[in-house]
Amino acid sequence: MRRICFWVFAVFFFGLFFPALVLAQGGTEAGEVVVTATRVETDVRHLPDSVTVVTSEEIDRREIQGLYQALEGYPSISIKHNGWLGQWGYLRLRGGKSEHTVVLFDGVRIYDPSYTANDFGDLWSWFDAENFERIEIVRGPQSALYGSNAMSGAVNLISRKGGGPFEARLKAGYGRYETWRGTGYVKGSAGPVGYFLGLSGVNTDGLYRDDEFRQTTVDLNLNTRPFSGRSGALGTLKLDYTLRYSYGYLNYQQWDWTSFKAYNDPHAERRQQIQIHHFTISGEILPWWKSRLTLGYHLTRRDYLDRDDGILGYRPDGSAVTDSYWDGFYRGRVYPVVFQNDFHLREWGILTAGVEYYEEKADFFSASSWGTKDYDDEVHTTSYFANLFLTLLEDRLAVNLGGRLDDHQEFGTHFTYKLGVAYFLTETLKIKGNLATGFRAPSLFNLYDPRYGNPDLDPEESTGGDVGLEQELFGGKLRWALTWFNTHYEERISFNYATWRYYNSGGGVATGLEAEFEARPYEWLALSVNYTYTEGQEDDTENLALVPHHQLGARATVKWRKWTLNLYYKYVGKRPAYDHEHMIPDYSRVDLTGSYAANERLTFFFRVENLFDTDYEWGAGYRAPGFTLFGGLKIRAF
């Protein structure tokens, strides 16, 4: 371990002090770029990683609200959802658990430290997908870049920034389940300050009799270059402040273990507040050296009140399902500090090195604790990372090498690495491969909750890799990719229903195949199809809970005069429920969205979810939406 630590620090300090000897001004010209796979803007064509980019235009075309809706239908993403908007959501990427996917906001990890798994929790459903510039999904272990929880991949939510000419937009609509939704933003510049202010809200009655969800989200970005008229490093200095604030109310259902079914619960109420604050200082120390410091504050607060409503329903055997009283308050706070340096090595590479510090606090209070907190704990992690991305042999060979040392307050040091290689066999045919390790530290809830916690838990670990082929033909009008992946897990943290405690259940494995095909034969037509096969075992069972063996997603976009039509198809094979015993049947679903541009300022739109009214379940025992029509208008001002 000491030898490994030595090499991590050697690479880190090499990145800080040696570049001045070998670097020159300028960098490489890039085509379409992504930032998540290397922590710096990188031409996606050269990446060894499997990456999916969901643009703001695609989110707008699909007319969606929840983050889970923006992600479903893409390769290796399995989603469980308890019905309609706001209800509990769960995502598995490449067969990993939800807590094995790290979620980033502008490259900074976001999570709820008061949640059971120290992960994104059920925010997949709660988080609004509006006002993101794009969403980047990187599949495969990313702990070498982002630390804990990045065992099966990373999802980076990239917010919209202010600046440029004035622009304003308003969108409003109404649909089934008494769903009202409105969004809008203004963007522009006021002297030296660029601004973006977005507002979105939704109000729906939901699928059950008592299933109401109300939410309001505010997005804000302010940025300025206070010394833009100066020459040298001071002239490149940029200050940037980003805020996302969300508050919502939800009426949820009660789950019954005996009948394995959800029942309407009139007074099961949840109120949640989310705050994300980021203040970033960035600039060029030298023409080849960019530096960025981000200071953050994240808050999640969940209040539960479930009054006893007596009998909620009856099981098939005639026995009554009774309600139970519950009153609880959860609060999680995270204070991230991220310092990153990007060194441009002539035209052939970028070295990224930096330090991260995350301090997290969580407390929980329930009425049963008679006025005292069930737990109130905190922990901090200091991390050192370095990533080297090289393009060699006249850009035919790309090498991505990353290493990270996490110093966790409770578990000491933990080293992870990432090695990726991409090579162009021809001008357009690329072979790629990755090998990486990952880990997840137990959450404060896992460790210290007085009812379920276990302070003797060990961190989870993983080793994963993939190999694939990728090719673009006819000037980018056709693209296909085929990728095989495999990830092994050790010391997985699971819940023991006999002892009602968390424990390290042992190992697990997930392996599979991803196939993607995209075609743009004409300017007015775009087609894409993806297929994922996944198999594995976990917790001494032969299948992965909520993960089907077969999954297919397809989309087609047609533009004709003032019309734009989008057809979406999704097939999800049968899969076991979370207990690995009940089976959830397979299903096919078709969605249709469209818009008509009356003029350059006014557009009418519609969304049809579940066009053929398929009867299906995302999660066993929970109803999924039937035929759902939603429509409205968009107004633009320039």
C-alpha positions in Angstrom: 0.0 0.0 0.0 2.8 2.4 0.8 4.3 1.8 -2.6 1.0 2.5 -4.3 0.5 5.7 -2.2 4.0 6.8 -3.2 3.2 6.6 -6.9 -0.1 8.4 -6.5 1.6 11.3 -4.8 4.5 11.2 -7.3 2.0 11.6 -10.2 0.2 14.4 -8.4 3.3 16.4 -7.6 4.7 15.7 -11.1 1.6 17.3 -12.4 2.0 20.4 -10.3 5.7 21.2 -10.8 7.0 19.5 -14.0 4.7 20.8 -16.7 6.6 24.1 -17.1 9.6 22.1 -18.5 7.7 20.4 -21.3 4.5 22.4 -22.1 3.8 24.9 -24.8 1.0 27.3 -25.4 -2.3 26.1 -26.8 -4.2 22.8 -26.8 -5.9 20.5 -29.2 -8.9 21.5 -31.4 -12.0 19.5 -30.2 -15.2 18.5 -31.9 -18.0 17.4 -29.6 -16.6 17.4 -26.1 -17.6 15.9 -22.8 -16.0 16.5 -19.4 -17.1 13.7 -17.1 -14.9 10.9 -18.5 -11.6 12.8 -17.8 -12.7 15.8 -15.7 -11.7 18.2 -18.5 -13.2 18.9 -21.9 -12.2 16.0 -24.2 -13.1 15.2 -27.8 -15.7 12.3 -27.4 -14.3 10.7 -30.6 -11.1 9.7 -28.8 -12.5 8.5 -25.5 -12.1 4.9 -24.5 -15.2 5.2 -22.3 -18.8 4.4 -23.2 -20.6 7.8 -23.0 -24.2 9.0 -23.6 -25.0 12.7 -23.8 -28.6 13.8 -23.2 -28.8 17.4 -24.5 -31.2 20.1 -23.4 -32.8 19.8 -26.9 -33.6 16.2 -26.3 -35.0 16.9 -22.8 -37.2 19.6 -24.4 -38.4 17.3 -27.3 -39.4 14.6 -24.8 -41.4 17.1 -22.7 -40.4 15.4 -19.5 -40.2 16.5 -15.9 -38.4 14.0 -13.6 -34.7 13.1 -14.0 -35.6 9.4 -14.3 -37.6 10.2 -17.4 -34.6 11.8 -19.0 -32.4 8.7 -18.4 -34.8 5.8 -19.2 -34.3 4.1 -22.6 -30.5 4.5 -22.8 -28.0 1.6 -22.7 -27.6 -0.3 -19.4 -30.0 1.9 -17.4 -32.6 0.0 -15.4 -35.2 2.0 -13.5 -37.7 1.1 -10.8 -40.4 3.7 -10.2 -43.4 3.7 -7.8 -45.9 5.2 -10.2 -46.1 8.8 -11.3 -44.1 12.0 -10.7 -42.4 12.5 -7.4 -42.8 8.9 -6.2 -39.8 6.8 -5.2 -37.3 6.1 -8.0 -34.3 3.8 -8.2 -31.7 3.4 -10.9 -29.2 0.6 -11.7 -26.4 1.2 -14.2 -24.7 -1.8 -15.7 -26.2 -4.0 -13.0 -24.8 -2.0 -10.1 -27.0 -0.8 -7.3 -28.3 2.7 -7.2 -25.7 3.7 -4.7 -23.0 2.5 -7.1 -23.7 5.4 -9.5 -22.2 8.7 -8.5 -24.3 11.8 -9.4 -22.5 15.1 -10.1 -23.7 18.6 -10.4 -21.3 20.5 -12.6 -18.6 17.9 -11.8 -19.1 18.1 -8.0 -20.6 15.0 -6.2 -24.1 15.5 -4.8 -25.8 13.1 -2.4 -27.9 12.9 0.7 -25.8 11.9 3.7 -28.9 11.3 5.7 -30.1 8.7 3.2 -29.6 5.0 3.9 -26.9 4.4 1.3 -25.2 7.8 1.2 -26.3 8.2 -2.4 -28.6 10.1 -4.6 -31.5 8.3 -2.9 -34.9 8.7 -4.5 -34.0 12.0 -6.0 -34.1 10.4 -9.4 -37.8 11.0 -9.3 -37.8 14.2 -7.3 -35.1 16.1 -9.2 -36.4 18.2 -12.1 -34.7 17.7 -15.4 -35.4 21.2 -16.6 -32.7 23.9 -17.1 -29.7 21.5 -17.6 -27.4 22.3 -20.5 -26.9 18.6 -20.9 -26.6 15.3 -18.9 -23.5 13.1 -19.4 -23.6 9.4 -18.5 -20.3 7.6 -18.3 -20.6 3.8 -17.9 -18.1 1.8 -15.9 -16.2 2.4 -12.6 -15.2 6.1 -12.2 -13.9 6.1 -8.5 -10.4 7.1 -9.8 -12.0 10.4 -10.9 -14.8 10.9 -8.4 -14.2 8.6 -5.3 -16.9 6.9 -3.3 -20.0 5.5 -4.9 -18.7 5.7 -8.5 -18.5 1.9 -8.9 -20.7 1.4 -11.9 -20.7 4.8 -13.5 -21.3 8.5 -13.3 -24.2 10.9 -14.2 -23.1 14.5 -14.5 -25.9 17.2 -14.5 -24.4 20.2 -16.2 -26.3 23.4 -15.4 -27.0 26.3 -17.8 -24.9 29.4 -17.5 -25.7 33.0 -17.9 -24.3 35.4 -20.5 -24.7 36.4 -24.1 -27.7 38.2 -25.7 -31.0 38.4 -23.9 -33.2 35.4 -24.2 -36.5 34.4 -22.5 -38.7 31.4 -22.6 -42.0 30.3 -21.1 -43.6 26.8 -21.3 -46.9 25.7 -19.8 -49.0 22.6 -20.2 -51.8 20.5 -18.8 -52.5 16.7 -19.0 -54.0 13.6 -17.5 -54.0 13.0 -13.7 -54.7 16.7 -13.3 -51.1 17.5 -14.1 -50.2 21.2 -14.5 -46.6 22.1 -15.4 -44.9 25.4 -16.1 -41.3 26.3 -16.7 -39.5 29.5 -17.8 -36.2 31.3 -17.8 -34.4 34.5 -18.6 -30.8 34.6 -19.8 -28.5 37.3 -20.8 -25.9 39.9 -19.7 -26.1 43.0 -17.5 -22.9 44.9 -18.1 -20.0 42.6 -17.0 -22.4 40.1 -15.3 -23.9 37.1 -17.1 -27.1 35.8 -15.6 -29.5 32.9 -15.9 -32.7 32.5 -13.9 -35.0 29.6 -14.3 -38.2 28.6 -12.6 -40.1 25.3 -13.0 -43.0 23.8 -11.2 -45.4 20.9 -11.3 -48.7 20.0 -9.6 -50.3 16.6 -10.2 -52.9 14.4 -8.5 -51.0 11.2 -9.4 -52.2 7.6 -10.1 -53.8 6.8 -6.7 -56.7 8.6 -5.0 -54.3 10.3 -2.6 -51.1 10.7 -4.7 -50.5 14.4 -5.0 -47.1 15.8 -5.9 -46.3 19.5 -5.9 -42.8 20.9 -6.5 -41.1 24.2 -7.3 -37.5 24.5 -8.5 -35.3 27.6 -8.9 -32.1 27.7 -10.9 -29.7 30.7 -10.8 -26.3 31.4 -12.3 -24.3 34.6 -12.1 -20.8 34.9 -13.6 -18.4 37.7 -14.4 -14.8 38.4 -15.5 -14.0 41.3 -13.2 -10.6 42.1 -14.9 -11.5 41.2 -18.5 -9.7 44.3 -19.8 -6.4 43.3 -18.2 -3.7 41.2 -19.9 -2.2 38.1 -18.4 -3.6 35.7 -15.9 -5.7 38.3 -14.1 -7.6 39.0 -17.2 -8.8 35.4 -17.4 -10.1 35.3 -13.9 -13.8 34.3 -13.7 -16.2 34.2 -10.8 -19.2 31.9 -11.0 -22.1 31.3 -8.6 -24.7 28.6 -9.2 -27.8 27.7 -7.2 -30.5 25.1 -7.4 -33.3 25.2 -4.9 -36.2 22.8 -4.9 -39.1 22.4 -2.5 -41.9 19.9 -2.8 -44.8 18.0 -1.2 -45.7 14.4 -1.8 -48.5 12.1 -0.8 -47.2 8.5 -1.1 -48.5 5.0 -0.7 -48.0 2.4 2.0 -46.2 -0.8 1.1 -47.6 -4.1 2.4 -45.1 -7.0 2.6 -47.6 -9.7 2.9 -49.5 -9.0 -0.3 -46.5 -7.4 -2.0 -48.6 -4.5 -3.1 -48.9 -0.7 -2.5 -52.1 0.7 -1.0 -53.6 4.2 -1.0 -52.7 6.1 2.2 -54.6 9.4 2.5 -52.2 11.1 5.0 -48.7 9.7 4.2 -47.0 13.1 3.6 -43.5 14.0 2.8 -42.0 17.5 2.4 -38.5 17.9 1.0 -36.1 20.7 0.4 -32.9 20.6 -1.7 -30.3 23.3 -1.9 -27.1 23.3 -4.0 -24.8 26.3 -3.8 -21.5 26.4 -5.8 -19.1 29.3 -5.9 -16.2 28.8 -8.4 -13.1 30.8 -9.1 -11.3 29.9 -12.3 -8.6 31.2 -14.6 -5.4 30.6 -16.5 -2.3 30.7 -14.4 -0.3 30.4 -17.6 -1.5 29.8 -21.2 -1.1 26.0 -20.7 -2.2 25.9 -17.0 -5.9 26.3 -16.0 -7.0 26.2 -12.4 -10.4 26.1 -10.8 -11.5 26.2 -7.2 -15.1 25.3 -6.2 -16.6 25.9 -2.7 -20.0 24.4 -2.1 -22.9 23.9 0.3 -25.5 21.2 -0.2 -28.6 20.7 2.0 -31.2 18.0 1.8 -34.1 18.0 4.3 -36.9 15.4 4.4 -39.9 15.7 6.7 -42.3 12.7 7.0 -45.8 12.7 8.7 -48.0 9.6 8.3 -51.1 9.8 10.5 -52.8 6.5 11.3 -55.7 6.2 8.8 -56.9 2.8 10.1 -57.7 0.2 7.5 -56.2 1.0 4.1 -57.6 -2.1 2.2 -57.9 -5.8 2.2 -55.5 -8.5 1.0 -56.7 -11.3 -1.4 -57.2 -13.6 1.6 -59.6 -11.0 3.2 -57.2 -9.8 5.9 -57.0 -6.1 6.6 -54.1 -3.8 5.7 -53.8 -1.3 8.5 -52.0 2.0 8.6 -49.3 2.9 11.1 -48.2 6.3 12.5 -44.8 7.7 11.5 -43.2 11.0 12.1 -39.6 11.6 11.1 -37.1 14.3 10.1 -33.9 13.8 8.1 -31.3 16.4 7.4 -28.1 16.1 5.4 -25.4 18.7 4.8 -22.3 18.5 2.6 -19.5 21.0 2.3 -17.4 20.2 -0.8 -14.1 21.9 -1.7 -12.7 21.0 -5.1 -9.4 22.3 -6.4 -8.4 21.2 -9.9 -5.6 22.0 -12.3 -5.5 21.3 -16.0 -2.2 21.2 -17.8 -2.2 21.1 -21.6 0.8 19.1 -22.8 1.4 20.6 -26.3 -1.1 19.2 -28.7 -1.0 15.6 -27.4 -2.4 15.5 -24.0 -3.9 17.0 -20.8 -2.8 16.3 -17.3 -5.5 17.0 -14.6 -4.5 17.0 -10.9 -6.1 18.3 -7.8 -7.5 17.9 -4.3 -11.1 17.4 -3.0 -12.5 17.7 0.5 -16.0 16.6 1.5 -17.4 17.2 4.9 -20.8 15.6 5.5 -23.2 15.8 8.4 -26.4 14.0 9.0 -29.0 13.9 11.7 -32.3 12.1 12.2 -35.2 12.7 14.6 -38.3 10.7 15.1 -41.3 11.1 17.4 -40.5 7.8 19.0 -37.1 9.1 20.3 -39.0 11.4 22.7 -37.4 14.7 21.8 -33.8 13.5 21.2 -32.0 12.8 17.9 -31.7 9.2 16.9 -28.2 10.0 15.5 -26.2 13.1 14.7 -22.9 12.3 13.1 -20.3 13.7 10.7 -17.4 12.5 8.6 -14.9 14.0 6.2 -12.8 12.7 3.3 -9.8 14.3 1.7 -8.8 13.0 -1.8 -5.9 13.5 -4.1 -6.5 12.7 -7.8 -4.6 12.8 -11.1 -5.7 11.9 -14.6 -3.5 11.9 -17.7 -5.2 11.8 -21.2 -2.9 11.4 -24.2 -3.5 11.3 -27.9 -0.6 9.8 -29.8 0.4 8.4 -33.2 -1.3 11.3 -35.1 -4.4 11.0 -32.9 -4.9 7.3 -33.7 -4.1 6.2 -30.2 -5.7 7.6 -27.0 -4.6 6.6 -23.5 -6.4 7.6 -20.3 -4.7 6.9 -17.0 -6.1 8.0 -13.6 -5.3 7.5 -10.0 -6.9 8.6 -6.8 -6.2 8.4 -3.1 -9.1 8.9 -0.7 -8.3 9.5 2.9 -11.6 8.7 4.8 -11.9 9.7 8.4 -13.3 6.3 9.4 -11.6 3.9 7.0 -8.2 5.4 6.3 -6.7 5.5 2.8 -8.2 3.9 -0.2 -6.5 3.8 -3.7 -8.4 3.4 -7.0 -7.1 3.5 -10.6 -8.5 3.7 -14.1 -6.8 2.7 -17.4 -8.4 3.2 -20.7 -7.1 2.8 -24.3 -8.7 3.6 -27.6 -7.1 2.9 -31.0 -8.3 3.6 -34.5 -7.9 0.5 -36.7 -9.0 2.6 -39.6 -9.9 6.3 -40.0 -13.3 5.6 -38.5 -13.2 2.2 -36.7 -12.1 2.4 -33.1 -11.3 -0.4 -30.6 -11.5 0.6 -27.0 -11.1 -0.9 -23.6 -11.0 0.1 -19.9 -9.9 -1.5 -16.6 -10.8 0.3 -13.3 -11.4 -0.1 -9.6 -14.1 1.4 -7.5 -15.2 1.7 -3.8 -18.0 2.9 -1.7 -17.7 3.9 2.0 -20.6 3.0 4.3 -23.0 5.9 4.9 -23.5 7.5 8.2 -26.9 5.8 8.3 -25.3 2.4 7.5 -22.9 2.9 10.4 -24.7 4.7 13.2 -28.4 4.5 12.9 -29.5 3.0 16.3 -32.0 0.6 14.8 -30.3 -0.6 11.6 -26.6 0.6 11.7 -23.5 -1.5 12.0 -20.2 0.4 13.0 -18.2 -2.7 11.9 -19.0 -2.4 8.2 -16.2 -2.4 5.7 -16.2 -0.4 2.4 -17.4 -2.0 -0.8 -14.9 -2.6 -3.5 -15.2 -3.3 -7.2 -13.0 -4.1 -10.3 -14.5 -3.6 -13.7 -13.7 -3.5 -17.3 -15.1 -3.3 -20.8 -14.0 -3.9 -24.4 -15.7 -2.6 -27.4 -15.8 -1.4 -31.0 -17.2 1.8 -32.3 -17.4 3.3 -35.8 -18.7 6.4 -37.6 -19.5 6.2 -41.3 -20.6 8.5 -44.1 -19.4 11.7 -42.4 -21.1 10.9 -39.1 -24.5 10.1 -40.6 -24.2 6.5 -39.3 -22.7 5.3 -36.0 -22.6 1.9 -34.3 -21.0 0.6 -31.1 -20.7 -2.8 -29.4 -19.3 -3.1 -25.9 -18.9 -6.0 -23.5 -18.6 -5.2 -19.8 -17.9 -7.0 -16.5 -17.8 -5.8 -12.9 -16.9 -7.8 -9.8 -18.0 -6.5 -6.4 -16.6 -7.4 -3.0 -17.8 -6.7 0.6 -21.2 -5.5 -0.7 -23.3 -3.8 1.9 -26.8 -5.4 2.2 -29.6 -5.5 4.8 -30.2 -8.6 6.9 -33.9 -9.0 7.5 -33.2 -11.6 10.2 -31.1 -9.3 12.4 -32.5 -6.0 10.9 -28.9 -4.7 10.6 -26.6 -3.8 7.7 -23.8 -6.3 6.9 -21.2 -7.1 4.4 -22.9 -9.8 2.4 -19.9 -10.8 0.2 -19.4 -10.6 -3.5 -21.3 -10.1 -6.7 -20.8 -9.8 -10.4 -22.6 -8.1 -13.3 -21.7 -8.7 -16.9 -23.3 -7.9 -20.2 -23.3 -6.5 -23.7 -24.3 -3.1 -25.0 -25.2 -2.5 -28.7 -25.9 1.0 -30.2 -26.9 2.1 -33.6 -27.6 5.7 -34.8 -28.4 7.0 -38.2 -29.1 10.4 -39.7 -29.7 9.6 -43.4 -31.5 12.9 -44.0 -31.6 16.3 -42.3 -35.3 15.6 -41.5 -34.8 12.1 -40.1 -32.8 10.7 -37.1 -33.0 7.1 -35.9 -31.4 5.3 -32.9 -31.6 1.8 -31.4 -29.8 0.4 -28.4 -29.9 -3.1 -26.9 -28.5 -4.3 -23.5 -28.0 -7.8 -22.2 -27.2 -8.1 -18.5 -26.7 -11.0 -16.2 -25.1 -11.5 -12.8 -25.5 -12.6 -9.2 -25.7 -10.8 -5.9 -26.3 -11.8 -2.3 -26.1 -15.5 -3.1 -28.8 -15.2 -5.8 -28.4 -15.9 -9.5 -30.1 -12.8 -10.7 -29.8 -9.0 -10.2 -32.8 -7.4 -8.6 -34.7 -5.1 -10.9 -32.3 -5.7 -13.8 -33.7 -7.5 -16.9 -31.6 -9.8 -19.1 -32.9 -8.0 -22.2 -33.7 -4.3 -22.6 -34.3 -2.4 -25.9 -34.7 1.3 -26.5 -35.4 3.0 -29.8 -36.3 6.5 -31.0 -37.1 8.3 -34.2 -37.3 12.0 -34.9 -39.0 13.4 -38.0 -39.0 17.1 -39.0 -41.4 18.2 -41.7 -42.0 21.9 -42.4 -43.2 23.3 -39.0 -43.8 19.9 -37.4 -41.4 17.8 -35.3 -42.5 14.3 -34.3 -40.6 12.0 -31.9 -41.5 8.3 -31.5 -40.0 6.3 -28.6 -40.1 2.6 -28.0 -38.9 0.7 -24.9 -38.9 -3.0 -24.1 -37.9 -4.2 -20.6 -37.7 -8.0 -20.0 -38.9 -9.8 -16.9 -36.8 -9.2 -13.8 -36.9 -10.2 -10.2 -38.2 -7.7 -7.6 -35.9 -6.6 -4.8 -36.6 -9.7 -2.8 -35.3 -11.9 -5.7 -38.4 -14.0 -5.4 -41.3 -12.1 -7.0 -41.0 -11.6 -10.8 -42.0 -8.5 -12.5 -43.4 -9.2 -16.0 -41.8 -7.8 -19.2 -43.4 -5.0 -21.0 -43.3 -2.8 -24.1 -44.2 0.9 -24.1 -44.5 3.5 -26.9 -44.4 7.2 -26.3 -45.0 10.0 -28.8 -44.2 13.7 -28.6 -44.6 16.4 -31.1 -44.5 20.2 -31.7 -45.8 22.6 -34.2 -44.0 26.0 -34.6 -46.7 28.5 -35.4 -43.9 31.1 -35.8 -40.5 31.7 -34.4 -41.9 32.8 -31.0 -44.9 30.5 -30.5 -44.8 26.7 -30.5 -47.6 24.2 -29.5 -46.5 20.8 -28.2 -47.9 17.5 -26.9 -46.7 14.4 -25.2 -48.4 10.9 -25.2 -46.9 8.5 -22.7 -47.9 4.8 -23.0 -49.6 5.4 -26.4 -51.2 1.9 -26.5 -52.3 1.9 -22.8 -50.0 -1.0 -21.9 -50.7 -2.5 -18.4 -47.3 -2.8 -16.8 -45.3 -2.3 -13.6 -41.9 -0.5 -13.1 -41.8 -2.1 -9.6 -43.7 -5.1 -8.3 -47.0 -4.0 -6.7 -47.0 -0.4 -8.0 -49.2 0.8 -10.8 -47.6 2.5 -13.8 -49.2 5.3 -15.8 -51.7 4.3 -18.5 -52.4 6.3 -21.6 -51.3 9.8 -20.7 -51.8 12.9 -22.8 -50.1 16.2 -22.0 -50.1 19.4 -24.1 -49.3 23.0 -24.0 -47.4 25.9 -25.6 -43.9 27.5 -25.6 -43.2 31.2 -26.0 -39.8 32.6 -26.8 -38.5 36.1 -26.7 -35.1 37.2 -28.1 
